[in-house]
Amino acid sequence: MPVNNDSVSVGTAITEIAGPSINSKLVYVQDGDYDNETAVYVGGLAVATTDGVKLSKTNTTVFQLNADDTLYAIGDGATAAVRVTQVS
């Protein structure tokens, strides 16, 4: 069971944080911008700050992605680091 860790920079443009794979996988994400200045939201290709799932700076959010699914993020301000761990 491979485990991959990444830190993805997310700003005000929609950014892919977990891409498609051959098998389904669990994706653990957390807003790594601990200064509380920027909020990060995750969702599908059209994610927006008005309808995405807001990431916590202290807790981890877990998503189960099917083989062809992609998870995207967008921030409401300056660039933030999103911590991503993928388990497939």
Number of C-alpha atoms within 10 A of each C-alpha: 5 7 11 10 13 14 16 19 19 27 19 16 15 19 18 18 22 22 13 14 14 9 10 15 21 16 22 18 25 21 27 22 20 13 8 11 11 18 23 28 22 25 19 14 13 12 19 21 17 9 11 17 15 19 20 18 17 10 11 15 16 14 13 14 20 14 14 11 14 16 18 21 30 27 26 18 14 13 19 25 19 22 18 21 18 20 14 16
